[in-house]
Amino acid sequence: MRVRCFFIILCLELGIQRIALSSHTQGSDYYLEKDSLLLLLQECDFPYTLKLKALNNLADIEVDSRTKLIYQLRAYKLSQTLRDTTKILNSLSFILYEYVVLGEIDSAVFYAEEGLEILPLVKDTSERLEFFAEVGNVYYSLSDFSQAIRYTRKALEIVEYAKKDVKGNLLNNLAEYYFSLDQLDSALYFYQQSVDHFTGKDDPLSAANPLGGIGMVYARKGKFQQAKPLLIEAIGRLVDTQYEYSAIIFQQELAWLAEQEGDLTEAVGYLAPALQRARRLGLGTLVRDVQEDLAYYYEQLGQTDSALYYYKSFVAQRDSILSINNVQAMAEARASYEIGLAEAETEASEARNTILQTRIALAAVGLVLLSLVVVVLILLFRYRRRRTVR
């Protein structure tokens, strides 16, 4: 066991990237790495800094958002034990992201406030930028767009000094926030800035989202002929990529444009592939929304059979989502219990460490006192012996 623990620690020190890259597979390599890291956490005696690396790697290779969150919360507790504000802020950024993904915005706000308290102590520009961006995303999820803009602007103020080039993404986020506030001119300006940034970096895929955003701005301004080609180009770039979710949003926007122009057949033509894409990606809420739109358009077209089919599909999908939400609520209760156990385990570990340090200190004090007693006894013995000789 000691040899295996030593080997895993060596991998953490020398092969962090190798372990992280194993997340791209679901075969035996993934589970070997995961099992090794779990063994390191549970059975090996090693410094907290290595334990923190193990937790971060586990979060990186994990697919399930809830489990990711559990690992990041444990990493956050360990970072607090180490009193390393940079690592604390790093953990908090990941925690905010996962809570937003899970839709638990109240918890995200709580940890955002925790991070804002320690922010003045963190000098690492990249960590500060990442945290500002995530706080902006939290407030966007709360529909507090003014605060979202405020923190995204803070991130943009320091983006030039950061290690990673995320300026284009920040500009796109800022544009989305202004779009949500219906400040279309500001949204158009920042979408264009984002497109220009990505174009300069020869990154056509990343430019797709702000390009579609410009199309949506033009659509809201009633400039349908300018909006349509931009939305179509953005969809073409996004299809069969990891950002395909946005393609569905843009197809819905094209359907809305067609409706405004009075061509409901064209609107249906945009929504049919959007529905297929949403089903393939397992995006339940988008499937529901597209089915509802299709039911409406077919009803307006007088195709009652198709309208009834999609309306029934919409109702079934809506009920399914409600059922899933109930199951998720139970799962979240269970996960919250596990998070509590994880936090209790970390606190117990800290307590054991404190007790051990106290015992060592007491033992050292006892040893010193014992040594003093021995020295005093020896001196007394010599003193009495001299008196006896005299």
N, C-alpha and C positions, 0 to 999 in steps of 0.2 A: 504493500500500500504506500509506503514512504517513497519508494522508487517511482511509482506511478504519479504521485502527487508532485514530486520534483520535476518529472517530465512535463506535466501539464503547466506548472509554473514557468518552466523554460519556454514552452510554446507561447504563453502569454507575453513573456518578455521579448521574444524574438520573432513571433509569428502572429501578431495580432491581426494583420490583414488577411492572412490565410484562413484564420478562423472566421472572420467576418464574411469573406467571400463564399464560404460554404452555405450561406443563407440562400444562394441562388439555386440550390438543388434541394430536392425533397427525398433523396436517397439515403443510403447508410452513412455517407460522410456527414450529412447534416446532423443525424441523430448521434453519431459518434462524438462530434464536437460538442453538441448540447449536453450529452451525458457526462463528458469529461469536465465541462465547466460546472455542472451541477455537483459532481463529485468534489471538485475543488472547493466549492462553497460549503458543502456539508461535512466533509470528512478531513480536509487537509488543514494543517496548522500553518498559516502564512500571514504576511502583513495585510493591513486593511487596504493599502493602495492596490495590491494585486486582486483583492476581493472586489474592489470597485471596478477594475478592468474586466473581471469575469462577469459582473452584473451588466456592464455596458455591452459586452459582446453577446450575452444572452438576449438582451433587449434587441440588439441589432439583427440577430438571426431568427428571432421569433416572428411568426406571422400574425398571431392573434393579438389584437390591440389591447385587450384586457390583460393578458399575460405580460405584454410589453410594459404596461403601466405598473404592474406589480414589481417587475424588475427595476424600473426607473425610480419608483418610490423607495425601494430598498437602497438603491444607489444614492438617492438624495439623503437618506438618513445617515449612510456611511460618510458622505461628504461633509455632513454637519459634524460627525464625530472627528473627522480629520481637520475640521475648521478651515477648509480650503474653499474660499468664496467663489473662485473661478469654477471649480468642479460643482459646487452647489448650484450656481447659475446655469451651468450646462445641463444638469439633471432637470432643473425646473423648466427649461425650454422644451425638453422632450416631454415632460409631464403635461405641460400646457397643450402641446400638439395632440397627445393621446386623448386627453379629456375632451378636446374639441371634436375629435373624430368620433368619440363615444357619445357626444351630445350632452355631456355633463358640465354645462357651462358654469354653474355655481362653484363647483370644485376648481375649475380652471381659474376663475376670478380670485378665489382664495389663495391659490399658489402664485398667481400673478402679483398679488399684493405682497406675498412673502419675498418674491424676487426683487420687487421695487425697493424694499427696505434695505437689502444688502447691495443693491446696484452701485452706490457710490464707492463701495470697497473693491469693486472689480475693475481692473485696469485693462484686461484683455479685450481689444476692440471687437474681434470676431464674436466672442461670447455675448458682449453687450448688444451687438447688432442682431444676432439671432434671437435674443430675448425680446428686444423691442419689436421685431417682426411678429413673433408669436403672440405678444400682448396685443398687438394690432389685430391679429386674427381672432383673438378671444373677444374683443369688443365688437368686431364685425359680426361674430356669431350672436352677440347680444343685440344686434341692430343699433348699436351706439356708434354710428359712423364717424361722428366728430372725434371721438376718442381713438377710433381705429386709424383715422388720418393723422392724428397727433403723434401716435407712437411709430407709425410707418415713416413719417417725416423725420423723427428722431433717428431711425435706422438709416435713412438716406443721408443724413448729415455726416455720418461716420463711415459710410460704405466704401469710400475711397481708401480708407486705412485698413480695411479688413483683408483677411487672407483669401477668402472666397469671393468670386465675382457673382453677386446676387442682385446687382443693381437693376437689371432688366425685370426680374421677378418682383422686386419692390415697387418699381414704377407701375407694373401691371396691377399689383394689389391696390396701390393708391388710386389708380384710375377706376377700379371696380368700386371702391368706397365712394368716390365722387359720383359715379353712375348711380349708385344706390340712393344718394341724396338728390338725384335728378339735377345735379350740376353738370350738365352735358358738355359745356365748353371746357371745363377743367378736366373732365374725364377724357375727352378727345385729345387734349394736350398731352396728358400723361400716357395714354395708350400709344400715341404717336412716338413719344420719347422712348417707350419700351420697345416698339418695333424698330426704331432707328438703332437702339443699343444692340439688339439681337442681330440685326442685319449687318452691323459693323463687325460682329463676332462670327459672321457666317454660320448662324444658327437658325435655319428656317423653321425647324420644328418648334423651338421655344417662342418664335415670333408669331406662331399661329394663334395663340390665345389673345394677345393684344390686337392682332389683325381682325379677329372676329369681334373683339370689343369695339373697334372702330366702326365695324359694320352695324353693330347694335346701336351705337350712338346715332349714326346716320338714319337708322330706321326710326328711332324716337324723334328725330328732327323732321321726319317725313320725306327724307331724301332716299326713296326706295331704290332708285336706279343705281345710286352709288353704294348702297348698303348690300344689295344682293351679291354682286361679284366678290366682295370682300368676305362675306360669310361662306360662300361656296369655296373660295380658295382656302380659307381656314379649315373647313371640314376636310378638304382633300389632303391637307397636311397632317391632320390629326387621326385619320382613319387607320386602324390597325397599329396604333401606338399606345403607350401607357397613358396617354392623355385623352383617350377616346371619349371619355365622359363629356368633355367640352363640346365634342362634335354633336352630341345629342342635343345639348342646349342650343347650339347654333341652328340645328335642323328645326327645332321648335320655333326659333325666331323666324326662319324662312317661311314656315307654315303660317305664322302670324302675318308676315308681309303679304303672302299670297291672299290671305283672308281680307286684308285691307284693300287689296286690288280687286277683290270680288271673284278670285279664281279659286274656289274651294277644292276643285279636282287637283290642282297643283299643290294645295296645302296638304291634301291626303298623300300625295306623292312624296312629299318631304317626310311626313310622319311615319309612313310604313317602314322604311329602313331604320328610322330612329327607334321604333319599337323593337325591331329585331336586334338592334345593337344593345339596347337597354336590357333585353332578356338575356342575351349572351353574356353580358357583363354582370348579371345578377343585381341590377339596380332597381329594386322593388318600387321605390317611390316614383322614379321616372317612368317605369312601366305603367304604373297607375295613372300618372298625369297624361301620358301620351294616349292611353286607352280612352280616357275621358274626352280628350280633344277629338279623337277619331269618331267616337260616338256622336259628338255634337256635329261634326262636319258632315258625316253620313246622313244624319237626320235633316240637316239643312239641304242636302242634295236630294232628299226624298228616297234614299236607299234604306228603307226601314229595317230590312233583314240585317244588313251590315251594322246599322246603328244599334239594333237590339243586341247583336252579338258582342260588340265592343262595350256596350253598357254593362252587360252581364259580366264580361271579363273585368271591367273596371270595378264593379261591386265585389267580385270574388277577390281581386287583388287588394282592394281596400281592407276587406275583412281579414285577409291573410296577414297584412301588415299589422293590423291591430292585435291579432293573435301572437304574431312574432314579438311585438312590443311587450306583451304580457310575459312571454317566456323570457325575453331579455331582462325584464324587471327582476324576475326570480334569479336569473343568472348573475345580474349585477349585485343582488343582495348577497349571493354566495361569494362573488368576487370581492365584495367589500369586506366580508368576513375573512377571506384569505389575505387581503391587504392588511387587515388588522393583525392577523397572525404574523405576517411578515414583519410588520413594524414592531410587534411585541418581541419577535425573535431577535431583531436588531438591538432593541433596547436591552433585552436580557443578555445579549452578547457584550454590549457596552458595560452592563452592570458587572458581569463576570470579570471583564477586563479590569474594571475599577477595583473590584475586590481583590483580584490577583495582585495588582500594583500595590494596594494597601498592605496585603500580606507580605509582599516582598519588602516594602518599606519597614514594616514592623519587625520582620525578621532581621533586617539590616541593623535597625536600632537595637534589637535584642542582642545581636552579635557584638555590637559596639559596647553595650553595657556589660555583657559577659566578659569581654576582653578587659574592660576597666576593672571589674571585680577581680579577675585573675591577676592583673598587674598589682592591684592594691594588696591582695593576699601574699603575693610574692614579696612585695616591699615590707609588709608586716613580718613575714617569716624571717627575712634577712635582718630586720631590725632587732627582733627578739634573739636571734642567734648571736648577734654581736654583743648584746647585753649579757647573755649567758657566758660567753667567752671571757668577758671582763670580770 
